[in-house]
Amino acid sequence: MNVYSISEAAARYHIPESTIRYYEKKGLLPFIERDKAGRRLFSEDQMTLLGTIMCLKNTNMPISGIKQYVDWILEGESTLERRLKMMNDHRKAVLDEIALMTDSIDGIDYKIARYAKQIQERKHGKGE
């Protein structure tokens, strides 16, 4: 069984080690084992869980929601329906946010085009 150090886990997910320590402190990474020197050891399962946590965090799920998700995982199969509902609800929220961002980018693109045109007109108006 492969085990990973905190630095390897941090490198894989492009996050600081302090973030992993914070997640562990908040209860998002239960059962992390330590070696004789007290260094954290991440199993494949822990790495998979960390990947899921990062996915949820990167899509703006609050720590409290992620904690609830982890708690349900720890409770076992009796929470499968709740986990599925949570993921479906979160997916909808992410898609709604993407739609809002897509609509908003159109306004930004309009401003970019307008300013670029004004700059071009100013340059040509000065006889350059």
Contacts in CASP RR format, 6 or more apart in sequence:
PFRMAT RR
TARGET T0000
AUTHOR 0000-0000-0000
METHOD contacts of the structure
MODEL  1
MNVYSISEAAARYHIPESTIRYYEKKGLLPFIERDKAGRRLFSEDQMTLL
GTIMCLKNTNMPISGIKQYVDWILEGESTLERRLKMMNDHRKAVLDEIAL
MTDSIDGIDYKIARYAKQIQERKHGKGE
1 43 0 8 1.000
1 44 0 8 1.000
2 43 0 8 1.000
2 44 0 8 1.000
3 33 0 8 1.000
3 41 0 8 1.000
3 42 0 8 1.000
3 43 0 8 1.000
4 12 0 8 1.000
4 41 0 8 1.000
4 42 0 8 1.000
4 47 0 8 1.000
5 39 0 8 1.000
5 40 0 8 1.000
5 41 0 8 1.000
5 42 0 8 1.000
6 17 0 8 1.000
6 20 0 8 1.000
6 21 0 8 1.000
6 39 0 8 1.000
6 40 0 8 1.000
6 42 0 8 1.000
7 17 0 8 1.000
8 42 0 8 1.000
9 20 0 8 1.000
9 40 0 8 1.000
9 42 0 8 1.000
9 46 0 8 1.000
9 47 0 8 1.000
9 50 0 8 1.000
10 16 0 8 1.000
10 17 0 8 1.000
10 19 0 8 1.000
10 20 0 8 1.000
12 47 0 8 1.000
13 50 0 8 1.000
13 51 0 8 1.000
13 54 0 8 1.000
15 54 0 8 1.000
20 29 0 8 1.000
20 40 0 8 1.000
20 50 0 8 1.000
23 29 0 8 1.000
23 50 0 8 1.000
23 53 0 8 1.000
24 32 0 8 1.000
24 40 0 8 1.000
26 63 0 8 1.000
26 67 0 8 1.000
27 67 0 8 1.000
27 70 0 8 1.000
28 49 0 8 1.000
28 53 0 8 1.000
28 63 0 8 1.000
28 66 0 8 1.000
28 67 0 8 1.000
28 70 0 8 1.000
29 46 0 8 1.000
29 49 0 8 1.000
29 50 0 8 1.000
29 53 0 8 1.000
29 70 0 8 1.000
30 70 0 8 1.000
30 74 0 8 1.000
31 46 0 8 1.000
32 40 0 8 1.000
32 41 0 8 1.000
32 42 0 8 1.000
32 46 0 8 1.000
33 40 0 8 1.000
33 41 0 8 1.000
33 43 0 8 1.000
34 40 0 8 1.000
34 41 0 8 1.000
35 41 0 8 1.000
42 50 0 8 1.000
49 70 0 8 1.000
49 73 0 8 1.000
53 66 0 8 1.000
53 70 0 8 1.000
56 65 0 8 1.000
56 66 0 8 1.000
56 69 0 8 1.000
56 90 0 8 1.000
57 63 0 8 1.000
57 66 0 8 1.000
59 90 0 8 1.000
59 94 0 8 1.000
60 93 0 8 1.000
60 94 0 8 1.000
60 97 0 8 1.000
61 69 0 8 1.000
61 90 0 8 1.000
65 86 0 8 1.000
68 86 0 8 1.000
69 83 0 8 1.000
69 86 0 8 1.000
72 79 0 8 1.000
72 82 0 8 1.000
72 83 0 8 1.000
72 86 0 8 1.000
73 79 0 8 1.000
73 83 0 8 1.000
END
